[in-house]
Amino acid sequence: MKKLVVLSGAGMSAESGLKTFREMGGLWEEYDVMEVASPDGFARDPELVLRFYNERRKQLLIAKPNKGHLKLAELELFFNVEIVTQNVDNLHEKAGSSKILHLHGELMKSESTGDPNLIYDIEGWELNQGDKCEKGFQLRPHVVWFGEAVPAMDEAVEIVSTADLLLVIGTSLNVYPAAGLINYTPLNSPVFLIDPNEVSVSAFGKKIEVIDDIIRII
């Protein structure tokens, strides 16, 4: 069974009602990104940051996987599918996909500000000031903020480098280092792109075929 690696981005979840950060009307227009998605912002106003992610979590709890998520889960009948997602939501899991690597963390988890190896599931949608890890440190959202390293990057490179096919879906290919993963695809492995918006692919050394439906790769 061939290995299909999927690189998914925010556009993947837009049809499920989750706002994207970069599209018109997205979350960046409501908040200064550095205030709600950076270590400095958290240090200045942790309550604002926690409230921002609580609202995102509340939204996620009622969101459902869309047809795209469900189709990716169905592809496991035909391929060994591994998903590398830039999304912090859990819609791939809800749809039934079994192998998912979250590059930028997971919204439904928290981590210790004193020991990032201490990661906890969040029950419900609230994470508040005073919620602490077992070592007594304040908990923060388990997401990768601007200015922080992407711990899962090496694992993502390893996954992409063994792909027989790569499917890129719902990402503008402007977010690095994630966008650079395309360049780790084996030389003879085809790369497919699905995105309703115009995406520039000329910057990549790989030939990228633009398709309109996941079923086209079967």
N, C-alpha and C positions, 0 to 999 in steps of 0.2 A: 504494500500500500504506500503510495507516494506521500511525502510530507508536505503539507500546505501550511505555510506560516502566514498569519494575518496580522498586519499592522493597522490597528484601528485608532481613530481619533475622535474628537468631540462631535463631529458631524454624524457619527454613528448613532449617538444617543439623542440627537436633536429631535428626531421624529417621535421620541418617547416623551417629549415635553421638557427635557432638560436643556436649559439655556447654555449656549456656548460662550466662551470668553471673548472670542475675536470677531464674531459676526455682528453686523448692525443690530442693535437692540440687545446685545449680549451683556454679560455681567460686568465687563470692564467699564461700560458707560455709567453704571450705578456706583461703582467703587473705584478708588485709586488702587491699582493692583499692588503697589508696594505697601499699602496700608493693611491689606487683608491676606497677602500671599507672600510674605517675606519674613525672615527672622527679625529684622529691625521693626517691622510693623507689629509683630507679636510682642516684642519687648516694650514698645511704646504704649500699646493699647490691647492687651490680651482679651479683654471683654468684647471689644469690637470684632476681633478675629474669631473668637469662639462663637459669637452670635452669627457671624457670616456663615460659618460652616454648619452651625445648627440649622439655619434656614435651608442650606443646600441639602442637608440630611433629611429634613422634613419633606422636602420636595422629592427626594429619591425614594422614600418609603412608599409613596403612592404611584411612582412611575412603573410602567410595565415595559418589558422588552418589545421592540417593534419587529417588523417582518425581517429586517436585516439581521438582527440578533438571532432570530429563530432559524433563518436560512443558514447562518454560519454553524449553528448547532447541528443542523441536518447534514452538513457537509462531512461530519464525522462518519457517515455511512460510506463515504467514497474515499476519504483521505485520512491520514494521520494529521489532525489539525492542532496546531499550537497558535494561540492568540497572544500577541504582544500588544497591550493596549496602553495608550497615553491617558485613558480615562480613569478617573478615581471612583466611578460608580460601579455597581455590581450587576449591571444588566446582562452582561455575558453569562454570568453565573446563573442568573434567574432564567435565562433562555435555555440552559442545559449544556453549554459548552463545558468541557471537562479539563482543558489545559489552558490556563490563563496566567500570564505574567503581567502584573501591574507596574509599569515603569515609574509612574509618578505617585504611587501609594494608593491607599484605599480609604474612601470617605467614611466607611462604616467601622473604621478602626482608629484607635488612639495610640500614641507612643509617649514614653517618658521623656521629659525635657532634660533629665539628668543621665539617662541611659537609653539610647535609641534602640537597643536590642529588646527592650521591654515593650511589647506591643499587645494591645488588648482589643477584643471586640467591643463595640459600643451597643448597648441594649437601648432600643428606641432611637431618639434623634438628638438627645442633649449631651453635650460635654461642656462643663462649666468650671469657673474658677473654684478652686478648692478640691476638684477631683484629682486625686494623686495616685501615683504608682506605689508598688509595694515598698519602694525605698524612700517614699515621702516626697518625691518630686511632682510638680504640677504636670498634668497630662496635656498634650497638644494634639491637633489633628495629625493623623499618620499620612501626610501628603508631602511631596517634595515641593518646597517653595523656591521662588526665584532667588538665585544666589547660592543654592544648595546643590551638592553633588547628587547624581542619580545612581543610587547604590545597585540597582538591578541592571545597569547598562551592560556589564560584562556578560551576564547571563543572557540578555537579549541578543547580543552579538553572536553568542554561541548558537542560539536557536536559529537566527536568520542565516547563519553561515552553513547550516545543514538543510536548508529549504530546497525542495524540488520545484516548488512554485511559491511566489510571494504575492499576496493580495493586499493592497493598500486601500483602505476604505475610511472615508470621513475625516481625513486629515489634510491640512493645507500644505504639509511638507515644509513649513516654515519654522517649526519648533525643533531646535537642536538641544541635545545631541540625537534625539529620536529620529529626525529626518535622515540623518546620515546612516541609519541602519540599512537603507536600501543598498548602499555600496558594499555591504558585506554578503550580499546574495551571491551564490556561486555563479560563475561566468555563464553557464548554459541554462540557468534556471530562469524561466520567464517571470516577468513582473507585470501585474495587472493593477489598474487603478480605477476605483469607483468614487466619484465625488460630483455632486450636483453643481458645484462651483468651478470656475476656471482655475486650474492648478498648473503652474509652470513646472515642467519636467525637464527642461533643457539643461538645468544645472547638474543633473546626475549623469554618471557615466554609463548607466544601464538604459537599454531600450525599454520604455514603459508603454504598455498597451492600455488605452483607455477603453473600458467596457461599461455597459449600463446595467448589468445584472449579474449577480453572483453565479447564477446557473451557467453562465457562458464558459466558466473555467472547467466544467465537468466534461 
